[in-house]
Amino acid sequence: MDYDFKTKLAAEREKVEDLFEYEGCKVGRGTYGHVYKAKRKDGKDEKEYALKQIEGTGISMSACREIALLRELKHPNVIALQKVFLSHSDRKVWLLFDYAEHDLWHIIKFHRASKANKKPMQLPRGMVKSLLYQILDGIHYLHANWVLHRDLKPANILVMGEGPERGRVKIADMGFARLFNSPLKPLADLDPVVVTFWYRAPELLLGARHYTKAIDIWAIGCIFAELLTSEPIFHCRQEDIKTSNPFHHDQLDRIFSVMGFPADKDWEDIRKMPEYPTLQKDFRRTTYANSSLIKYMEKHKVKPDSKVFLLLQKLLTMDPTKRITSEQALQDPYFLEDPLPTSDVFAGCQIPYPKREFLNEDEPEEKTEKVNRVSSPRPCLPDQGPSPMIAQFGRAASCRKSLGGSKLIPFKNG
């Protein structure tokens, strides 16, 4: 390429530092970079933005994947990528998103702290229902468009603060998302461990070589239980996780301690799981004879005959082939009883949750727990456009059209 042309092109390229004020406004970390709260310097609008700076030089495969997917996906409950900035001088890449003031990690933490201070304040049941409905609606759209999220957890469920989209859920952090072009697809040998441990489906812990949309549904069930109780349902010690081996004894023990050991009739294909011999060797069914989801939720005052419990049970079904789908969940009777889900999860009340605090540049974000992933992303250069696979599958019709115009429950406004 002609040197003068390259120089002119570089000079004309928009630069993040010229357009946005963000210094000293770090609010967190994503899968692969820092996140800043930003405003336009020229004052053209008063909107607040989230600027994600990708760490290192160039972009990891995880970042490439997120950028490519976000350029294709358009749904009210999936975070929208506004723009990508690439600095050729230092090879830094920035992603511009709308700013969400809250996320479920901080919201649940707020309510957990109220319990610890002997002034328990549960999430309002109407708010829980609205949050769950919007999460399911966003995931329904992703699944209908051949995308698995694979890393759903409270920190990745954003909620918009005051403004035109007040109380709107935004599913974020697509760094581990994958396209799939059939109901089953082999797990890549180089990427055997996905999804934060507490929200990981049992089939993954047992070494499943195929994954389906059901892994996202299990994670949503875990989030639902956490919204109802303010406690992670499958909390497990994570300090010792240093291997890419999917089998994790302590995490399975925690699941069985809550759910009970799966009976053969409830999960017929469990014997086909690669780690089933290890399961037989390390676990005894009788150890969990008195454990059940009913007993666990009754401790948190959720009745076993309530619609809320019955839906939770369907989301946390051990056998992935019997686990409810997002489409089925959206049609569940739980969403038909009062209070109906609303497009503003804070409807009818002031937002009690504090705004995000700014972090020092060297300060790690508190919610990046001693996790849980084994990953060595390979560097690559950003694509000029979406991959052929995304072009082929990502432009599927919206979820409602893809699924034959299924009638979903309408939002109650306000």
PyMOL commands that set and color helices and strands:
alter all, ss='L'
color gray80, all
select helices_A, chain A and resi 3-12+16-19+61-72+104-116+125-144+154-156+197-199+202-205+214-229+249-259+268-272+276-282+285-288+293-299+307-315+326-330+333-336+388-393+399-402
alter helices_A, ss='H'
color red, helices_A
select strands_A, chain A and resi 20-21+26-29+33-40+49-54+59-60+81-87+92-98+102-103+147-148+157-159+169-171+178-179+185-186+210-211+379-380
alter strands_A, ss='S'
color yellow, strands_A
deselect
rebuild
show_as cartoon
